[in-house]
Amino acid sequence: MDHSSGHSAHEATINESFDPYVVENGKRYMVPYRIIKRAVFENIERAQLIDIPHAARLQYRLMLMDPVIKASVDFTKAKITILYNHIGADNNKEKISIEELTAFLAKEGVMTNPSYTIIEDYDYYKNFYSYAYNPAKIRERAPYGYTMEQWQKMKPDWEIKMVEGEAAKKAKFKAFQESYLDSNPDAAAVVEPGRAPKKKQKPTLKERIFGKNNSNGKGFWFHGI
């Protein structure tokens, strides 16, 4: 089967003993893979990747291949990382060999060097599935300049300050909103339909002739005939 069509030359083989379910914290999850492979191709000649848009298109073409779970083509670092379902993996999905992957890359003009290629086992459930779907706390990192132990001691006080800060910001905005609505009765009637707009005071005869005085007490100087 042609790789350019996005399919592996190896079709999925039915494995009757493969159990797609795992149990964690009393809950049952179905996962399509267990142990897959990660291939990292480093020290690639940047000229072979051409430019960033071309590298992005290569990444897209890799992702079109059914046995490829994830692919990253980094033009800046001249590195390609691929998670793929390898030949012999214990699952019922389509598989591909490392030789087929390198042949595909060669067809795209990227010649990999075995001396700069790392191939290792990759736990799909632990490192990929759980990372994506478990609570964000598993990705928690200490702020720059602090160890995780220091951060765990600081975190309760920081969380309290964050809550107090949010409450202060809401109170400040509420005060501004009330002040604005009092100064703009027409807007208040729209924002709060039950709120009766304040009646505008009619200008006095003096104000109609001379205008309203400004803040420094100087008003319009009227010259009579």
C-alpha beads as a LAMMPS data file, in Angstrom:
LAMMPS data file: protein, C-alpha beads

225 atoms
224 bonds

1 atom types
1 bond types

-500.0 500.0 xlo xhi
-500.0 500.0 ylo yhi
-500.0 500.0 zlo zhi

Masses

1 110.0

Atoms # bond

1 1 1 0.000 0.000 0.000
2 1 1 1.327 3.444 -0.914
3 1 1 2.523 5.478 2.080
4 1 1 1.563 8.721 0.394
5 1 1 -2.083 7.732 0.778
6 1 1 -1.617 7.845 4.565
7 1 1 -1.884 4.097 5.207
8 1 1 0.600 1.566 6.486
9 1 1 1.679 -1.443 4.475
10 1 1 0.731 -3.546 7.530
11 1 1 -2.955 -3.988 8.200
12 1 1 -4.235 -4.500 11.735
13 1 1 -4.062 -8.064 12.959
14 1 1 -6.783 -9.310 15.266
15 1 1 -5.417 -10.132 18.695
16 1 1 -8.052 -12.036 20.649
17 1 1 -6.150 -11.638 23.938
18 1 1 -5.876 -7.856 23.740
19 1 1 -7.897 -6.164 26.489
20 1 1 -8.667 -2.532 25.554
21 1 1 -9.782 -1.641 29.092
22 1 1 -7.821 -0.380 32.081
23 1 1 -9.097 0.303 35.593
24 1 1 -7.912 3.311 37.565
25 1 1 -9.451 4.628 40.808
26 1 1 -12.354 2.259 40.351
27 1 1 -13.199 3.600 36.887
28 1 1 -12.915 1.676 33.640
29 1 1 -11.280 3.282 30.613
30 1 1 -10.953 1.951 27.082
31 1 1 -7.637 2.726 25.406
32 1 1 -6.614 1.677 21.884
33 1 1 -2.909 1.167 22.662
34 1 1 -0.631 0.059 25.494
35 1 1 3.087 0.240 24.695
36 1 1 3.893 1.986 21.422
37 1 1 7.135 3.469 20.078
38 1 1 8.586 6.949 19.961
39 1 1 11.134 7.747 17.285
40 1 1 13.198 10.926 17.514
41 1 1 15.202 11.912 14.425
42 1 1 17.724 14.623 15.278
43 1 1 20.443 16.554 13.456
44 1 1 18.455 16.667 10.219
45 1 1 19.822 18.967 7.540
46 1 1 17.607 22.024 7.670
47 1 1 17.833 22.405 3.907
48 1 1 15.913 19.133 3.599
49 1 1 13.035 20.634 5.614
50 1 1 13.203 23.697 3.281
51 1 1 11.246 26.147 5.476
52 1 1 8.666 26.300 8.276
53 1 1 5.548 25.980 6.046
54 1 1 7.094 22.966 4.271
55 1 1 7.934 21.373 7.643
56 1 1 4.333 21.931 8.773
57 1 1 3.030 20.194 5.650
58 1 1 5.351 17.246 6.282
59 1 1 3.996 16.992 9.825
60 1 1 0.457 16.960 8.422
61 1 1 1.312 14.199 5.942
62 1 1 2.817 12.118 8.748
63 1 1 -0.365 12.530 10.778
64 1 1 -2.412 11.228 7.850
65 1 1 -0.779 7.822 8.289
66 1 1 -3.047 5.566 10.355
67 1 1 -0.284 3.982 12.491
68 1 1 1.072 7.433 13.456
69 1 1 -0.490 8.655 16.704
70 1 1 1.356 11.972 16.921
71 1 1 4.036 13.717 14.898
72 1 1 6.095 16.867 15.417
73 1 1 8.387 18.377 12.789
74 1 1 10.493 21.105 14.397
75 1 1 12.182 23.182 11.716
76 1 1 14.065 25.365 14.224
77 1 1 15.620 22.422 16.085
78 1 1 15.915 20.288 12.917
79 1 1 14.174 17.434 14.709
80 1 1 11.265 15.090 13.966
81 1 1 9.440 13.215 16.727
82 1 1 6.910 10.489 15.902
83 1 1 4.697 8.350 18.144
84 1 1 3.706 5.296 16.138
85 1 1 2.084 1.886 16.494
86 1 1 4.982 -0.456 15.821
87 1 1 5.033 -3.940 14.348
88 1 1 4.381 -6.470 17.117
89 1 1 2.493 -4.054 19.388
90 1 1 -0.206 -5.669 21.532
91 1 1 -3.301 -4.076 19.980
92 1 1 -5.620 -4.386 17.000
93 1 1 -4.736 -1.150 15.203
94 1 1 -2.740 -0.663 12.014
95 1 1 1.023 -0.895 12.495
96 1 1 4.166 0.344 10.796
97 1 1 7.873 -0.442 11.060
98 1 1 10.685 2.027 11.628
99 1 1 12.044 1.085 8.192
100 1 1 8.767 2.152 6.605
101 1 1 8.816 5.445 8.502
102 1 1 12.343 6.273 7.379
103 1 1 11.432 5.256 3.820
104 1 1 8.464 7.625 3.925
105 1 1 10.674 10.468 5.169
106 1 1 13.242 9.702 2.458
107 1 1 10.474 9.915 -0.134
108 1 1 9.696 13.376 1.279
109 1 1 13.351 14.375 0.859
110 1 1 14.388 13.940 4.512
111 1 1 17.329 11.582 4.976
112 1 1 17.639 10.385 8.577
113 1 1 20.892 9.301 10.220
114 1 1 20.787 6.167 12.451
115 1 1 23.505 7.719 14.634
116 1 1 21.114 10.546 15.509
117 1 1 17.960 8.438 15.802
118 1 1 16.432 7.421 19.150
119 1 1 13.770 4.698 19.263
120 1 1 12.215 3.889 22.625
121 1 1 9.147 2.306 24.191
122 1 1 6.355 4.719 25.054
123 1 1 3.511 4.000 27.487
124 1 1 0.460 5.319 25.650
125 1 1 -1.913 5.246 28.624
126 1 1 0.455 6.737 31.194
127 1 1 2.240 9.327 29.068
128 1 1 -0.358 10.242 26.458
129 1 1 -3.927 9.344 27.429
130 1 1 -3.697 10.120 31.165
131 1 1 -1.748 13.320 30.535
132 1 1 -4.521 14.573 28.264
133 1 1 -7.585 13.545 30.263
134 1 1 -6.616 13.499 33.944
135 1 1 -6.989 16.673 36.073
136 1 1 -4.560 19.496 35.332
137 1 1 -2.856 19.056 38.722
138 1 1 -0.692 16.294 37.219
139 1 1 0.902 19.004 35.053
140 1 1 1.558 21.370 37.953
141 1 1 4.951 23.040 37.936
142 1 1 6.626 25.230 40.526
143 1 1 7.071 28.928 39.617
144 1 1 10.430 29.899 38.204
145 1 1 13.113 30.038 40.890
146 1 1 11.323 27.752 43.368
147 1 1 11.486 24.037 44.022
148 1 1 8.294 21.975 44.089
149 1 1 8.693 21.539 47.860
150 1 1 8.927 25.315 48.380
151 1 1 5.944 25.895 46.108
152 1 1 3.762 23.402 47.996
153 1 1 4.411 25.370 51.221
154 1 1 3.683 28.714 49.541
155 1 1 0.646 27.581 47.571
156 1 1 -2.071 27.801 50.327
157 1 1 -1.226 31.452 51.111
158 1 1 -1.014 32.248 47.402
159 1 1 -4.458 30.732 46.765
160 1 1 -5.974 32.782 49.622
161 1 1 -4.459 35.980 48.205
162 1 1 -5.792 35.107 44.754
163 1 1 -9.341 34.661 46.129
164 1 1 -9.107 37.930 48.090
165 1 1 -7.745 39.708 45.018
166 1 1 -10.627 38.460 42.855
167 1 1 -13.165 39.600 45.472
168 1 1 -11.528 43.062 45.661
169 1 1 -11.580 43.392 41.863
170 1 1 -15.279 42.463 41.725
171 1 1 -16.129 44.966 44.486
172 1 1 -14.171 47.708 42.709
173 1 1 -15.934 46.991 39.420
174 1 1 -19.336 46.943 41.168
175 1 1 -18.637 50.371 42.705
176 1 1 -17.581 51.730 39.309
177 1 1 -20.700 50.242 37.703
178 1 1 -23.000 51.832 40.287
179 1 1 -21.285 55.199 39.893
180 1 1 -21.533 55.009 36.110
181 1 1 -25.215 54.065 36.169
182 1 1 -25.983 56.914 38.568
183 1 1 -24.261 59.351 36.203
184 1 1 -25.913 57.881 33.100
185 1 1 -29.612 57.330 33.837
186 1 1 -30.452 56.366 30.258
187 1 1 -27.899 53.549 30.362
188 1 1 -29.188 52.492 33.793
189 1 1 -32.684 52.033 32.377
190 1 1 -31.320 49.681 29.710
191 1 1 -28.950 47.718 31.970
192 1 1 -31.456 47.478 34.821
193 1 1 -34.990 47.654 33.333
194 1 1 -36.580 47.963 36.787
195 1 1 -34.438 50.920 37.687
196 1 1 -36.183 54.234 37.093
197 1 1 -33.948 56.756 35.335
198 1 1 -33.281 59.952 37.243
199 1 1 -35.083 62.992 35.920
200 1 1 -32.830 65.563 34.376
201 1 1 -33.044 68.939 36.045
202 1 1 -34.111 71.733 33.733
203 1 1 -31.504 74.490 33.391
204 1 1 -32.342 77.771 35.050
205 1 1 -32.906 80.993 33.083
206 1 1 -29.419 82.192 34.093
207 1 1 -27.859 78.901 32.915
208 1 1 -29.734 79.116 29.623
209 1 1 -28.448 82.669 29.015
210 1 1 -24.944 82.480 30.485
211 1 1 -24.296 78.720 30.485
212 1 1 -23.182 76.625 33.447
213 1 1 -20.152 77.817 35.389
214 1 1 -17.073 75.652 35.153
215 1 1 -15.189 74.247 38.132
216 1 1 -13.033 77.360 38.698
217 1 1 -16.038 79.652 39.059
218 1 1 -15.540 81.476 35.785
219 1 1 -18.611 81.449 33.617
220 1 1 -19.595 82.874 30.278
221 1 1 -19.137 86.690 30.107
222 1 1 -22.202 88.237 28.603
223 1 1 -21.759 91.582 26.816
224 1 1 -24.922 93.618 26.624
225 1 1 -25.731 96.028 23.847

Bonds

1 1 1 2
2 1 2 3
3 1 3 4
4 1 4 5
5 1 5 6
6 1 6 7
7 1 7 8
8 1 8 9
9 1 9 10
10 1 10 11
11 1 11 12
12 1 12 13
13 1 13 14
14 1 14 15
15 1 15 16
16 1 16 17
17 1 17 18
18 1 18 19
19 1 19 20
20 1 20 21
21 1 21 22
22 1 22 23
23 1 23 24
24 1 24 25
25 1 25 26
26 1 26 27
27 1 27 28
28 1 28 29
29 1 29 30
30 1 30 31
31 1 31 32
32 1 32 33
33 1 33 34
34 1 34 35
35 1 35 36
36 1 36 37
37 1 37 38
38 1 38 39
39 1 39 40
40 1 40 41
41 1 41 42
42 1 42 43
43 1 43 44
44 1 44 45
45 1 45 46
46 1 46 47
47 1 47 48
48 1 48 49
49 1 49 50
50 1 50 51
51 1 51 52
52 1 52 53
53 1 53 54
54 1 54 55
55 1 55 56
56 1 56 57
57 1 57 58
58 1 58 59
59 1 59 60
60 1 60 61
61 1 61 62
62 1 62 63
63 1 63 64
64 1 64 65
65 1 65 66
66 1 66 67
67 1 67 68
68 1 68 69
69 1 69 70
70 1 70 71
71 1 71 72
72 1 72 73
73 1 73 74
74 1 74 75
75 1 75 76
76 1 76 77
77 1 77 78
78 1 78 79
79 1 79 80
80 1 80 81
81 1 81 82
82 1 82 83
83 1 83 84
84 1 84 85
85 1 85 86
86 1 86 87
87 1 87 88
88 1 88 89
89 1 89 90
90 1 90 91
91 1 91 92
92 1 92 93
93 1 93 94
94 1 94 95
95 1 95 96
96 1 96 97
97 1 97 98
98 1 98 99
99 1 99 100
100 1 100 101
101 1 101 102
102 1 102 103
103 1 103 104
104 1 104 105
105 1 105 106
106 1 106 107
107 1 107 108
108 1 108 109
109 1 109 110
110 1 110 111
111 1 111 112
112 1 112 113
113 1 113 114
114 1 114 115
115 1 115 116
116 1 116 117
117 1 117 118
118 1 118 119
119 1 119 120
120 1 120 121
121 1 121 122
122 1 122 123
123 1 123 124
124 1 124 125
125 1 125 126
126 1 126 127
127 1 127 128
128 1 128 129
129 1 129 130
130 1 130 131
131 1 131 132
132 1 132 133
133 1 133 134
134 1 134 135
135 1 135 136
136 1 136 137
137 1 137 138
138 1 138 139
139 1 139 140
140 1 140 141
141 1 141 142
142 1 142 143
143 1 143 144
144 1 144 145
145 1 145 146
146 1 146 147
147 1 147 148
148 1 148 149
149 1 149 150
150 1 150 151
151 1 151 152
152 1 152 153
153 1 153 154
154 1 154 155
155 1 155 156
156 1 156 157
157 1 157 158
158 1 158 159
159 1 159 160
160 1 160 161
161 1 161 162
162 1 162 163
163 1 163 164
164 1 164 165
165 1 165 166
166 1 166 167
167 1 167 168
168 1 168 169
169 1 169 170
170 1 170 171
171 1 171 172
172 1 172 173
173 1 173 174
174 1 174 175
175 1 175 176
176 1 176 177
177 1 177 178
178 1 178 179
179 1 179 180
180 1 180 181
181 1 181 182
182 1 182 183
183 1 183 184
184 1 184 185
185 1 185 186
186 1 186 187
187 1 187 188
188 1 188 189
189 1 189 190
190 1 190 191
191 1 191 192
192 1 192 193
193 1 193 194
194 1 194 195
195 1 195 196
196 1 196 197
197 1 197 198
198 1 198 199
199 1 199 200
200 1 200 201
201 1 201 202
202 1 202 203
203 1 203 204
204 1 204 205
205 1 205 206
206 1 206 207
207 1 207 208
208 1 208 209
209 1 209 210
210 1 210 211
211 1 211 212
212 1 212 213
213 1 213 214
214 1 214 215
215 1 215 216
216 1 216 217
217 1 217 218
218 1 218 219
219 1 219 220
220 1 220 221
221 1 221 222
222 1 222 223
223 1 223 224
224 1 224 225
